[in-house]
Amino acid sequence: QVQLVESGGGLVQPGGSLRLSCAASGIIFSINTMAWHRQAPGKQRELVARITSDSSTTYADSVKGRFTISRDNAKNTVYLQMNSLKPEDTAVYYCVASYKYWGQGIQVTVSS
């Protein structure tokens, strides 16, 4: 049974930073592509960032230069470092494994 447990969300002021973590179990983590998606109120889910098994990364244009995805295969964990946060980054963030397994989501709110 695949489990993805996100942590690190919360409320932050514009310009601030947060780091999301996603601990995975039930998969061979090191060979899986991992990703973060998000869904803002009233909008469709969108890809934020993706990292392959060889650590190649892809980012949405809206987060390039501000967000960094990384992975620690020894800890079966993927991270999303989010800097220079904007109100439009407010959303529920989801960890996704192998393009098909989704975590429960975690709220990120950027507001003063």
Backbone torsions as a table, in degrees:
resi	resn	phi	psi	omega
1	GLN	NA	125.3	-178.2
2	VAL	-83.4	131.4	174.7
3	GLN	-128.7	134.0	176.2
4	LEU	-126.3	119.2	-175.7
5	VAL	-118.7	112.7	-179.6
6	GLU	-88.5	149.5	175.0
7	SER	-151.0	164.5	173.9
8	GLY	102.1	-0.7	179.0
9	GLY	-75.9	-178.6	178.1
10	GLY	149.7	-162.0	-179.4
11	LEU	-102.1	132.0	179.7
12	VAL	-142.2	150.9	178.3
13	GLN	-78.5	154.5	175.1
14	PRO	-53.9	137.8	-176.9
15	GLY	89.8	-9.9	-178.9
16	GLY	-82.9	-175.3	-176.7
17	SER	-131.8	152.0	171.3
18	LEU	-143.8	153.3	171.4
19	ARG	-123.2	119.5	175.3
20	LEU	-90.7	144.4	175.2
21	SER	-125.0	149.5	176.4
22	CYS	-137.4	113.1	178.3
23	ALA	-94.8	125.4	-176.1
24	ALA	-108.7	146.2	173.2
25	SER	-145.6	157.7	179.2
26	GLY	86.0	3.5	176.4
27	ILE	-134.4	161.1	171.5
28	ILE	-83.6	91.7	-167.5
29	PHE	-55.2	-43.2	-169.3
30	SER	-63.4	-23.3	-176.8
31	ILE	-99.3	0.8	-175.6
32	ASN	-98.7	139.7	168.0
33	THR	-73.5	133.6	179.4
34	MET	-118.2	151.3	-177.4
35	ALA	-149.9	161.7	169.3
36	TRP	-119.3	130.3	172.1
37	HIS	-117.9	166.4	175.5
38	ARG	-145.6	157.0	175.9
39	GLN	-137.7	117.4	176.7
40	ALA	-89.1	158.1	179.9
41	PRO	-55.8	128.5	177.9
42	GLY	76.0	6.5	-178.5
43	LYS	-122.8	164.2	177.5
44	GLN	-78.6	157.4	173.7
45	ARG	-64.6	145.6	179.6
46	GLU	-139.5	151.4	175.2
47	LEU	-71.1	132.8	174.6
48	VAL	-98.8	-51.5	-178.1
49	ALA	-160.0	152.9	-179.7
50	ARG	-139.0	145.3	176.5
51	ILE	-135.6	129.2	-178.4
52	THR	-86.4	179.0	-179.2
53	SER	-64.4	-26.8	177.7
54	ASP	-98.3	17.7	174.1
55	SER	69.0	22.2	168.5
56	SER	-73.1	140.5	-174.4
57	THR	-122.0	152.1	175.8
58	THR	-134.8	140.2	-179.7
59	TYR	-131.3	148.6	168.6
60	ALA	-67.2	146.0	-178.9
61	ASP	-57.1	-33.6	-175.0
62	SER	-69.6	-15.5	-177.5
63	VAL	-118.2	-4.0	-179.2
64	LYS	-56.9	134.3	179.4
65	GLY	85.4	-10.8	179.9
66	ARG	-115.7	-35.6	-177.6
67	PHE	-108.7	147.8	176.4
68	THR	-134.9	125.9	174.9
69	ILE	-99.0	141.0	178.4
70	SER	-149.2	168.3	-178.8
71	ARG	-141.0	150.6	174.2
72	ASP	-126.4	100.2	-175.9
73	ASN	-66.6	-27.7	178.2
74	ALA	-67.5	-26.3	-179.3
75	LYS	-106.8	3.4	-177.6
76	ASN	51.7	42.4	-173.4
77	THR	-132.5	139.3	173.0
78	VAL	-116.0	145.0	-175.7
79	TYR	-121.8	155.8	169.8
80	LEU	-134.2	105.7	175.8
81	GLN	-86.2	122.0	-176.4
82	MET	-117.7	114.8	179.1
83	ASN	-114.8	164.5	178.3
84	SER	48.8	48.6	-175.2
85	LEU	-65.8	145.5	-178.8
86	LYS	-120.4	157.3	177.2
87	PRO	-55.4	-32.6	179.9
88	GLU	-72.2	-6.3	172.9
89	ASP	-82.6	-6.6	178.1
90	THR	-60.3	124.3	-176.5
91	ALA	-177.0	170.7	165.7
92	VAL	-89.5	126.3	-177.6
93	TYR	-102.6	133.8	-177.3
94	TYR	-119.2	136.6	171.3
95	CYS	-89.1	136.4	-177.6
96	VAL	-131.4	132.3	178.0
97	ALA	-113.8	135.6	172.9
98	SER	54.6	31.4	176.6
99	TYR	67.2	2.2	-172.8
100	LYS	-140.9	-18.3	179.8
101	TYR	-102.4	126.9	-174.1
102	TRP	-115.2	141.3	170.4
103	GLY	-77.1	179.9	-176.2
104	GLN	-80.6	-14.9	178.9
105	GLY	94.5	152.2	179.1
106	ILE	-140.8	139.1	-175.5
107	GLN	-81.6	133.6	169.5
108	VAL	-122.6	123.2	-179.8
109	THR	-123.0	124.5	179.0
110	VAL	-112.1	110.1	-174.3
111	SER	-160.0	147.7	174.8
112	SER	-92.9	NA	NA
